[in-house]
Amino acid sequence: HLVCGELAVDIAKHTVTVGSANVLLTYKEFSLLARLMESPGRAFTREQLLETVWGYDYEGGTRTVDVHVQTLRTKLGECGQYIETVRGVGYRFGE
């Protein structure tokens, strides 16, 4: 169970809530959010996120990560601000 403010991620149940509202995420969005929340404050490169979330054999570009982060921020509303952009590196989950 990962919690930050109003945002709660239940790994076992594969659910995300903001306050009392359920947030519907795709499998990749959920995996990306969980990966970032597991190591708060740690900056991940787009390549690292592609490897851990999409798999080593993913053929697409790193833009995929950017698109998923944008979608996550939108779906999480106010809690989307926790996903921080690290210029020239990638992303991190701030607290």
C-alpha positions, 0 to 999 in steps of 0.5 A: 500500500503506497500513500501520499496525501490524498493519493493511495495505491493498493498494489495487491488490489491494483486500485488507485484512489484520490480521497474517496474517489476511485481512479481508473488507470490502464495497466501501464499507467498503474505500473508507472505510478507504482514504480515512481511511488515506490522510490519517492524522491528518486529521479528516474530516466525515461529509459529506466522507466521504459525498461521497468514498466514496458520491458527491455524489448520495447521498441517505441521511443521515450516519448511514450513515458511523457505521454503516460505521465501527462495522462496520469497527471490529468487523471490524478487531478490535484495529486498529479503534481506529485509527479515531478519533471526532472529537467534533462533526466526524466521524472520523480515522485515528490512528497 
